[in-house]
């Protein structure tokens, strides 16, 4: 094998239709675009979602609900997750945002809320953005402290 006899594999290269190269080619005249209409013109580009004049889907389907632009999303951590971290010796007596980020429980930009699922046996001083009432009660019942940032 040498450079002069290299060629692509059989069937891998198609020869494209040569259009608009005169009447003799069989693809001259309108160059496969048909007669008149927007699609036959140069510079035509169809709008996204255009359905040929029919009412487009995004306008047929009714709008509902709204997005509150002031909504705050909290990353929830349940008490059983905190107890699991204590059991695995990841946290000892204090829980802050930095400790939770270091243990990859939450992201560094997250707002954190402690939720009340499970039970907490360890005495923890927890400092985060929010607590549910049941979580706060369970933390204080275990002898810990719930401090809101």
C-alpha positions as CSV (number, residue, x, y, z in Angstrom):
1,X,0.0,0.0,0.0
2,X,1.3,3.5,-0.9
3,X,-0.1,7.0,-1.2
4,X,-1.2,6.7,-4.8
5,X,-3.5,3.8,-4.3
6,X,-5.3,4.8,-1.1
7,X,-9.1,5.1,-1.3
8,X,-12.0,5.1,1.1
9,X,-13.8,1.9,2.1
10,X,-16.5,0.7,-0.3
11,X,-19.8,2.4,0.3
12,X,-18.4,4.9,2.9
13,X,-18.4,7.9,0.6
14,X,-21.6,9.0,-1.2
15,X,-21.4,11.4,-4.2
16,X,-23.8,14.3,-3.3
17,X,-26.5,15.4,-5.7
18,X,-25.2,18.1,-8.0
19,X,-28.1,20.5,-8.2
20,X,-28.6,23.7,-10.2
21,X,-26.0,22.7,-12.8
22,X,-28.2,23.1,-15.9
23,X,-31.1,21.3,-17.4
24,X,-29.1,18.4,-18.7
25,X,-28.3,17.3,-15.2
26,X,-32.0,16.7,-14.5
27,X,-31.7,18.8,-11.4
28,X,-31.6,22.3,-13.1
29,X,-34.4,24.9,-13.3
30,X,-35.9,25.0,-9.8
31,X,-33.0,23.0,-8.3
32,X,-35.3,20.6,-6.4
33,X,-37.0,23.5,-4.6
34,X,-40.3,23.3,-6.3
35,X,-42.2,26.4,-7.7
36,X,-42.7,29.6,-5.7
37,X,-43.4,29.9,-2.0
38,X,-41.1,30.8,0.9
39,X,-39.0,27.6,0.8
40,X,-38.0,28.2,-2.8
41,X,-36.4,31.6,-2.1
42,X,-32.8,32.2,-1.1
43,X,-32.4,33.4,2.5
44,X,-35.4,31.5,3.7
45,X,-35.2,30.3,7.3
46,X,-38.2,28.8,9.1
47,X,-39.0,30.1,12.6
48,X,-38.6,27.6,15.5
49,X,-41.9,26.1,16.2
50,X,-43.5,27.3,12.9
51,X,-46.2,24.8,11.8
52,X,-47.1,26.2,8.4
53,X,-49.6,28.8,9.7
54,X,-51.4,26.4,12.0
55,X,-51.5,27.7,15.6
56,X,-48.2,26.4,17.1
57,X,-48.2,23.9,20.0
58,X,-46.7,26.4,22.4
59,X,-49.6,28.8,21.8
60,X,-52.3,26.1,21.7
61,X,-51.4,24.8,25.2
62,X,-52.7,27.0,28.0
63,X,-50.4,28.7,30.4
64,X,-50.7,27.9,34.1
65,X,-48.9,28.6,37.3
66,X,-46.0,31.0,38.0
67,X,-42.5,31.0,39.2
68,X,-41.8,33.1,42.3
69,X,-38.6,35.0,41.5
70,X,-38.0,35.6,45.2
71,X,-38.2,31.9,46.2
72,X,-35.4,30.6,48.4
73,X,-34.4,27.0,47.9
74,X,-33.0,25.2,51.0
75,X,-31.0,22.0,51.0
76,X,-32.7,19.7,53.5
77,X,-30.8,17.6,55.9
78,X,-32.7,15.1,58.1
79,X,-31.7,14.2,61.7
80,X,-31.0,10.6,60.7
81,X,-28.4,11.9,58.3
82,X,-26.7,13.9,61.1
83,X,-26.8,10.8,63.4
84,X,-25.2,8.7,60.6
85,X,-22.4,11.3,60.4
86,X,-21.9,11.1,64.1
87,X,-21.8,7.3,64.0
88,X,-19.2,7.4,61.3
89,X,-17.1,9.8,63.3
90,X,-17.4,12.5,60.6
91,X,-18.8,15.1,63.1
92,X,-18.4,15.3,66.8
93,X,-20.2,18.0,68.8
94,X,-20.6,21.1,66.6
95,X,-22.2,21.2,63.1
96,X,-21.6,24.3,61.0
97,X,-22.0,25.0,57.3
98,X,-18.3,24.6,56.7
99,X,-18.3,21.1,58.3
100,X,-21.3,20.1,56.2
101,X,-19.6,21.3,53.0
102,X,-16.4,19.5,54.0
103,X,-18.4,16.2,54.4
104,X,-20.1,16.9,51.0
105,X,-23.6,16.9,52.5
106,X,-24.4,20.3,50.9
107,X,-22.8,22.6,48.4
108,X,-20.9,25.7,49.6
109,X,-23.5,28.1,48.2
110,X,-26.6,26.2,49.6
111,X,-28.9,27.5,52.2
112,X,-29.4,24.7,54.7
113,X,-32.5,23.6,56.6
114,X,-32.5,20.8,59.2
115,X,-35.5,18.5,58.9
116,X,-37.1,16.3,61.5
117,X,-37.0,12.7,60.0
118,X,-35.3,10.1,62.2
119,X,-34.0,10.4,65.7
120,X,-30.9,12.1,67.1
121,X,-29.1,10.6,70.0
122,X,-26.0,12.7,69.9
123,X,-25.7,16.1,71.7
124,X,-25.0,18.6,68.8
125,X,-24.6,22.3,68.6
126,X,-26.0,23.0,65.1
127,X,-25.6,26.4,63.3
128,X,-27.5,26.6,60.0
129,X,-30.0,28.8,58.2
130,X,-33.3,27.2,59.2
131,X,-34.8,24.4,61.4
132,X,-38.2,22.8,61.3
133,X,-40.1,22.8,64.6
134,X,-39.8,19.0,65.1
135,X,-36.1,19.1,64.3
136,X,-35.4,22.0,66.8
137,X,-37.4,20.1,69.5
138,X,-35.4,16.9,68.8
139,X,-32.1,18.6,68.9
140,X,-32.9,20.3,72.2
141,X,-34.3,17.1,73.7
142,X,-31.0,15.4,73.0
143,X,-29.3,18.2,74.9
144,X,-28.0,20.1,71.9
145,X,-28.4,23.6,70.7
146,X,-30.1,24.9,67.5
147,X,-28.7,28.3,66.3
148,X,-30.1,30.0,63.3
149,X,-27.7,31.9,61.1
